[in-house]
Amino acid sequence: MVAASVFTGIPSALAESVQPGKKHSETRVVLLGVGGGPSILPGAVCEGIASALFVGNRYYLQDAGHGVLQRLRHAQLGTWQSPPDGPLDQMRTLFITHLHSDHVADLASIVTSGIFNGLQRADLPVKLIGPGRRGALPPLYGPAPAPPVVSPENPPPGMTDMWDLLVRMYATDFNDRARDNRTSCQAKWWRHVMSNCLHGRPRIPMAAPIQPWIRSRSTRTTGLR
């Protein structure tokens, strides 16, 4: 068992955890952003939803709300002092809890900007783990009629669907930068894995409570690789 400490992205709280080559027995949870929901409130200073679980000299990123790259650097994760070398160099896995916009708004930023923020120095391929297709829309809130369905052929897509569309959408960026910088395509640095999905169908009912990826209390980390 190891102790797990919770920080809020304050640099001084993490200064010790980012020393290169130094091993740590303490697991650290860093809240990078807690601004949930689609609304950006007047005067809000919170970035989009994201948190990092720091284990030894690697961290596991949960969700990619807006501003996550800036928050990773502000929290001094990875090689944060050098833009070409970090902060993504110490990221091991990216978990996406669900595909609402406030949880994935900057997923594209991490993928497309990885070459300039240390991803090429990470343990490749980096795992991207997210939900599979839900198979059905949620119940209608309020009286009928129901609003028109967007993408009726696949209204609740999964992580693999989103990934394939993201790569196609940013093909110009991937191809141009690979040629300009003489590197392999950044999209190949990732390995996406669906979770909560078996043969295209959810393993758990839609009404089941969402289990948290990260707990702030003591937790066993021997299974993380």
Secondary structure, 3 states (H helix, E strand, C coil): CECEEEECCCHHHHHHHHCCCCCCCCEEEEEEECECCCCCCCCCCCCECEEEEEECCEEEEECCCCCHHHHHHHCCCCCCCCCCCCCHHHEEEEECCCCCHHHHCCHHHHHHHHHHCCHHHCCCCEEEEEECCCCCCCCCCCCCCCCCCCCCCCCCCCHHHHHHHHHHHCHHHHHHHHHHHCCCCHHHHEEEEEECEECCEECCCCCCCCCCCCCCCCECCCCCC
